[in-house]
Amino acid sequence: MGRYAGFSKKQARYIRKARGCWLNVCEGGKRAGKNVCNVIAFARCVDMHADKLHLAGGVSIAAAKMNILDCNGFGLLRLFRGRCRVGIYFGKQALFVTDKRKREKVIIFVGGGRSSDAKLIKGNSFGSAYVSEVNECNKEFFFEVLDRTLASSDKKLFFDLNPKPQSHWFYREFLDWHDERLAAGEEGYQHAHFTIADNLSVSDERLREVLGTYDKKSVWYQSEILGRRVLAAGHIFEGLDKQNIFIDEEIMEKMQFGAFAIGVDVGGTDATVATLVGYSKGFKEACVIDGYYHKQGRGSGFTHDRYAKEIATKIVGWSERFPEILYNCVCFCESADKLFRQALSNELRAAGLSIRVVPSYKKDGILDRIRLVAMLIAQGRFKIAAHLGMWLAALESAAWDENAMNNGEWVRIDDGSGVVDILDSTEYAIQPFKGRLV
């Protein structure tokens, strides 16, 4: 048998720590050893767990078996060699394992790339679960995995992923919250970041050779090698520079706005967003001053009346900060939702504000809206208040659908993360003033 490289200190620490953590997340660049680390930690968990049934998932069954069962020869088949067999468990593909205490364990393999895949695991209860390339899986499937481990005698979750843009639903709706708790001292959770430099099977000479094929300033290097949460292809808004776009509060307070506009996108099952945009005198610059954002969660959706009341309350606060809004502002609201526009108008009147609420302008189409914002960014005339990180992240994450591009169509990706809702809301407040901005 050949000699194999060992683990880096960071990888070894992750594997050891997994024994006492209920949530274990490996994130980072390509060829970083994330998969191997999680397979070993997951195998140890199954071997010691009191529960019989466990779950191994991926974007497809084939991917789950390749990444977890085989794992380039370092997967479960190798780790449980001599005491496991592949078979069928009540119609599902499975690996049967005899653990160290001579008990039978069953690891079910499923694919999770489609929303309908969630039903494949409904009704089951798993002691632990490992989902590889978790952010490639469908959101409904992912949350079903969480639910299926609720009754575990010792809940253990293992996830690995190559980074997506920061606005991806996996971060927004799951990981960010746990990272905040981890920073505050949460126990039982670990989130490790690995790169190819942590993979000791790659020699220093080979590593230098590989890195030499990348432009260190390129998005691909940031994404594939450093494993950062950037968009690797299909950018819509090129030339984004946080230093040039963000404006701090002190500078904003000194700006003189000649006009204001509010764009409102009613997300339905996604996010509802309201964006306040101020225009410098002569419409030389458009500045995103503040915003309202609420993402519809599982069981946390608001009614139209609730959204209308919340946004109206937000606008009241804006008018107190910028009194000019009372006589020099129009609210452009989702054109397809007449009932919401009426509800918002009623709330504004009840608050003593006479701001007009009109349908969003869509005559020239979405591409014209995108081009207008792109032009302002390229000319250095588009600014965002420094506290609105989600708005900048939306611009950074905005991408064209590559399949549609190959067919000669320009379609913006809408993955349900809330990115498009933020962009739509902002564009609704800008598009009507195209004639003055161009």
Buried (B, 14 or more C-beta within 10 A) or exposed (E): EEEEEEBBEBBEBBBEBBEEBBBBBBBBBBBBBBBBBBBBBBBBBBBEBEBBBBBBBBBBBEBBBBBBBBBEEBBBBBBBEEBBEBEEBEEBBBBBBBBEEEEEBBBBBBBBBBEEBBEBBEEBBBBBBBBBBBBBBBBBBBBBBEEBBEEBEEBBBBBBBBBBBBBBBBBBBBBEEBBEEBEEEEEEBBBBBBBBBBBEEBEEEEBEEBEEEBEEEEBEBBBBBBBBBBBBEEBBBEEBEEEEBBBEEEEBEEBEBBBBBBBBBBBEEBBBBBBBBBBBEEBEBBBBBBBBBBBBEEEEBEEBBEBBBBBBEBBBEBBEEBEBBBEBBBBBBBBEBEEBBBBBBBBBEEBEBEBEBEBBBBEEEBEBBBBBBBBBBEEEBBBBBBEBEBBBBBBBBBBBBEEEEEEEEEBBBBBBBBBBBBBBBBBBBBBBBBEEBE
